[in-house]
């Protein structure tokens, strides 16, 4: 039971972080194309900006799924330390289960929002708006799965977590 | 309003990750204001669907690439080489390395983790106490998010409608001022012979190469900020150029990066960016909810009390941010409070750049103080040192930094001179 849960949890985290990494590469390439395009060919590609913005929303939701398993969402960990090494993963699962309420609300309300926007298209690139909007319900659902699995499978931080650049700070 | 605060703080303290705690507090606020919850999904999307925010992941990626490419060790040896002849030389080198490092990372946590690992084991070998080495690393790390490129400056620009360039330029002098404040304490300790001389220098070979490498690293912030000042590219495009520059430097100049390392760096940057974006998205739900509940009028009536004394208002803001910064995540604090403060700042005739610097630095000081000092915890872990001895050694540095904050509140030119000069 635990082995299967761990396998699925690992596969889910791995898949989402690889997708997020690929998106990161594409977005960086698009960004450089935008600058290069303006100077080399004298044409601003207006569509690149929209692609980048919408891809980042997918990156946010997919990467956040992997961040749960890797225990990388920033938070105060005092309670976990108090609980000791044996119960720490359970405490973590418990606080993430409170976090799951947010994912549920997001899932419930972002799905109809995506459908409402199904007929709209982005002004410059012509992307149907349902694609960027779909990131929210898909990501929220996957986060719920990852949180549920963590009760059995636990968490798996990356080893060298001290090189953590801690995001915006 | 009270329910929102209670939910947010309660969840935060039991350990719910910041992004989710803030998002849930925002949902409570929307419920209290009796507005349909479906607005939350929209706010979340529009909150991060921004070209300015898009800059953040690129700077994170550039820093990760430089880190994997072994640039940190080089920065440290450059700084050490420059201060070999001074009493307390290695202590100055610690501060200098923070200044150099801030030109690539813009993150205090990255700075403290990377430099702490080296300095906290090296400095005691020369005769510094361990807490002193750790405290200096902690104190100088907050230069990271102030000197450009700075992730925090981008966040402030995005939520307050200021130009990223002005905030980047505005951070140069205050960042150096914080460095000087720390160096001042080291200088006093050197006069009292409480810090040792550095060990004799290695032989001179490789010095030329080292200087060349130092110049190559220091060029990065110049390219980014310079390009933005002359209008060659936006902050976001500058981020892309920073990534390209970091790649070239790590792959071809330092040759410390292989394909596996590069993949690791990108993956790490992708995950960090995802968690930062989620935080931004959740914060935009909360700030929307706070506005529904009428916080704006509350703030502006509070600002009216300071109508004849803008400086006093700045001091009040600094005090408030120092307290908020001790337990709130710095990115979240900026996203929630800067949009609320800025109208009052403009009304009182304070330069927004000056106010932004005061907010940024006071919040960053919160990173190095308990109960929720991320930098403090990282250094405690890296340096295997307890909180009490670390805090005691940190005290003089903190006081010096608070004095620098007071100067920034009193003298607007520290923050506004460079932007006005270069980007009028």
Interface residues (C-beta under 8 A of the other chain):
Chain A: X17 X18 X20 X21 X23 X24 X25 X27 X28 X31 X32 X34 X35 X49 X52 X53 X54 X56 X57 X59 X60 X61 X62 X63 X64 X66 X67 X70 X72 X73 X74 X75 X76 X77 X78 X79 X80 X91 X92 X95 X96 X98 X99 X101 X102 X105 X106 X109 X110 X112 X113 X132 X133 X136 X158 X162 X163 X164 X165 X166 X167 X168 X169
Chain B: X11 X12 X13 X14 X15 X16 X17 X18 X19 X20 X21 X23 X24 X27 X37 X38 X40 X41 X42 X44 X45 X48 X49 X50 X51 X53 X54 X56 X57 X58 X60 X61 X63 X64 X67 X105 X107 X108 X109 X110 X113 X114 X117 X145 X151 X152 X155 X233 X236 X237 X239 X240 X241 X243 X244 X263 X266 X267 X268 X269 X270 X271 X272 X273 X274 X275 X276 X277 X278 X279 X281 X282 X329 X330 X331 X334 X364 X367 X371 X372 X374 X375 X378 X381 X382
